[in-house]
């Protein structure tokens, strides 16, 4: 297990290094931050002074070496827009984004998994077809389109909820539902597939042949084994939620990391964008490593494989 953890941590560090390098190169190749932040009327001398003050006049490899040295020492840079520490700017938005992603993830689980299991137990029935049809629609409709539909229907026409901004619980309803429904649709499809695969295994038929009541077969044999396959999907759901916040927060003017990323990319606020990508990568990697560890707890075969036993 120690070797397994060490390998996963090494891969995590390598992944973060790749993300940092990719973001660093792409951001600087996509445009000059001085031109994005300063007005077109700014004199050339002032633009050059700005670039020199932020180290943008140095060769790319020198800028990269300076950035890596600073990151290793815990310095993620300063925002070019307001001069504050990039980690401070990002940290202010993390709780606001969690207010969306945490309820949306719960909504994913509460809707997606039961719907998929129900469809599997009712295979080839009308209920199965209806659940899968709704899941396909929810999966194919982009989140920003769904968000705009919700705004028009429930904010503009019915005036039940605010169309955007942050405030009380009413401001959360539309963005949480928008962010959660797409993930629930994906989870329903995979839950159905995982459950059908387990229900077709010989030990399920053997349990039924022994006279074990069907509800007990489902809850005691099928569900625990299907949960192992579903854990991988749940890990991906976390990544999808983080990616979805960029669009959903923009549609609903929610002041979280997603909207901050859009503004920072548009203004070429390099340190803030790099900090956001680093935080997001670390969150996704932590989730995947945690799920890998939980695999060993749920499936004894994996523990035996990792320990070298056959």
N, C-alpha and C positions, 0 to 999 in steps of 0.2 A: 504493500500500500504506500509506503514511503517513496519508493521508486516511481510509482504511478503519479503521486502528487508532484514529485520533482519534475517529471516529464511534462505534466500539464502546466506547471508554473513556467517552465522554460519556453514552452510554446506560447504561453500568454505574453511573456516578455517580448518574444520575437514578433508576435502579432502587433503589439503596441508599437514596437520600433518601426514596423512596416507602415502602420497607420500614420505615425508621426512624420516619417520621411515623405510619404505620399502627399499628405496635406501640406507640408512645407514647400515641396516643389511645385505642386499644382497652384497653390495660392499665389506664389510669386511669378509663375508663368502666365497667370490669367490677367494680370494688369498691375499697374503701378499704384500702390496705396496713396501716394502723395496726390496723384491726379484725382483719385476717388474721394478723398477727404477734403481737399482744398478746392476752392472755387476756381472756375476757368480764368477769372481775372487776376489770380494770384501771380505776382511777378516771378520770373524764372529763378531769381536769386533766392526768394523765399521758399520756392519748391525744392531747390537744391539744398537749402539749409534744413528743411524738414527731413529730407531723405538722409542727410548726413547725421542728424540728431537721432534718428531711429536705426541707424546702421544699414540703411538700404543701399548705400553707395558702394558697399564692399562686394567682392565677388560672391557668388551664390554659395560656394563651398565654405567660405569664411563665415557667412551668415549662418550656415547650417551647423558648423562647428561651435559657434558661439551659442546657438540655441540649445544644442545637446548638452553643452557644459552647464548652461543655466538650468535646464530641466533636471539634470542629475543632482543639482544642488537645491532643488525644490523651487526654483524661480520659473514660473510659466509666462513671464513677461507682463507688460502693461498694455492696457487698452489705448489705442491711438485716438479714440474718440473722446475719452474723458480723463485719461491719464491715470486711472486707478489700476490696481492689480487685476490681471485677467481672471485669476481664480476667485477674487472677490466678486467681480461682475457676474461670473457664471454661478457661483454659490448662491447668490441672491435669487436666481431663477429656478434652482433645483427644487425647492419645496413647492413652488407654484406648479411646476410640471408634474411632480409626484401627485398633486391633487387631482390631476387628470388620469395619469397612467395607472395608479393603484386601483381606483374604482373601475377603470376600463378593463384591467386584467381580471378583477373579480367578476365583472360582467361576462367576460369571455368564458371563464370557467363555469359559471352558473348556468349559462345558456348553451354553450357549445358542447360540453361533455354530455350532459343529460340528453340533449337533442340527438347527438350522434349515437348514444347507447340505445335510446328508444327506437331510432330508425333501424339499427342493427337487429334488435329483438323483433321488430315488425318487418323484417326483410321482404321486399317485393310487394308490400301492401300499399294501399293508398297513402297511409300515414308516412311510410318510408319515402315515397315519391314526393310528397309535399315538402317534407323536411329537407330533402336533398335539392329540390327546386329552389326553395328559399335560400339554402346555403350557397348554391351556385350564383344566384342573383347578388347575395351579400358579398360574395367573394369577388365578383367581376366589377361591381360598381365602385369606382374610385372614392376614397374617403372625402375628398374635397367636393365631389359632386353630391354625395349623400349629405354633407354638411350644408351645402347651399340649399338643397331641397328642404332640409329641416328648418333653416332660417326663414325661407319663404313661407313654409306651411305654419310653423309654430311660433315664429317671432313676428313676421310681417302680417300674415292673414289672421291668425287666431290670437296673437299677442299674449300667448301663455308664458313665454320665456324671453329673456333678453337676447338680442341678436349677437352680442359680443361683450367683451370686457370681463373683468374679474370682480367678484363681490360675494354675495351670498350663495346659498345652495342652488338657487334658480339659475345662476350663471353657469353652473357645472353640468346641468342636465343634458343640454344639447351636445356640447363637445364630448362628454363622456360616452353618451349613446353612439355618437358618430364614430368615436375611436374604438368602441367595444364591439359593435355589431360585425364589422368586417372580420375581426379576429375570431369572433364566435362562429362565423360561417366556416372559416378554415378549420377550426377546432372540431366542429360538428362532422365535417367530412372525414377527417383523420380518425376521430373517435369511432365512427361507424366502421371504417376499414379495419382498425385495430381490433374492435370487438368481433367483427365477422371472422377475422383470422383466428382469434382465440376460440371462438365457438366451434370452429371446424377441426379443432385438435382432438386426437384420440382420447385424451384424459377427460375431456368434456363428455364425449359419448360414453366412456366407461362409467363416469359418475352417474349419468342418467340411467344407464343400464342397471346399475346397482340399486336403483330406486331412490336416489337422493332427490329430494324435492327440487323442482326447477328453480324457484327463487334462490334456494341455497346454492345451487350450481352456479348461478349467475353471480351472486354476491361473494361467494366463498372461493370460487375457482376462476371464473372468467374475468371479473373486474380487476382483481389484483394483478393478473398477468397482462391484461390490456393496459394497465397503468404504466407498466415499464416502457411500452412503446410510446405512450402519450407524453411521457416526460420530455422526450426529445422535442416534440412539437411545442410544448409549453416553453421550452428554452428559446425556440425561434419566435414564439409569440412576444416575448419580452423585447427582442430586437425589432419586431414589426411595430410594436407600440411606440418604441423610441423613434423609429423612422416616421411613423404616422403623426407624431406630435408636430412635426415641422409643418405639414399641410393643415392639420386641424387647428393648431394655434394661430396660423395665418388667417384662416377663414373666420374664426371667432374672436380674433384680436385678443388672444389669451397671452398674457405677458410671461411666458415661460421660456425654456431653453430653445424650443423650436423657432419661435418668433425672433429671439435674440440671434440665432444662427442666420436667419434670412437677412436681418439688418446688417449683421457683421460681415457677411459675405458680400453684400452689395456695397458696403463702404470699405471693403478690404481691411477690416480690423483684424490683422493677422493673428495677434496673440490670443484674442478672444475666440476666434474660429478654431485655432489649434487646441486651445484649452477645452472647448466643447467636444471636439472629436476625441480628445484624449479621455475625457470623462465618460463619454458614451462607449468608447471601446473598452474601457476598464469595466464598466457596468455589464456589458454583454459578455465579456470574457469571464467575469466573476460568476455570472449566472450559469454559463456553460460548464465551468469547472465544478460548480456546486451540483449540477445535475449529473455529471459524470461520477461524482462521489456518491450520490444517492443511488445510482445504478447498482453499485456494489452492495448497498444495504438491502435493496429490493430483490436483487437476483444473485443467489449464492454461486451460480455458475461463473459469474464474472469475478467474484472474489477468488475462486479456485484458479481461474485462468491467470489472474494477475499475480497470484502467489506462486505460480509455476506448477501447481498440482494438476494432474491429469486423471 
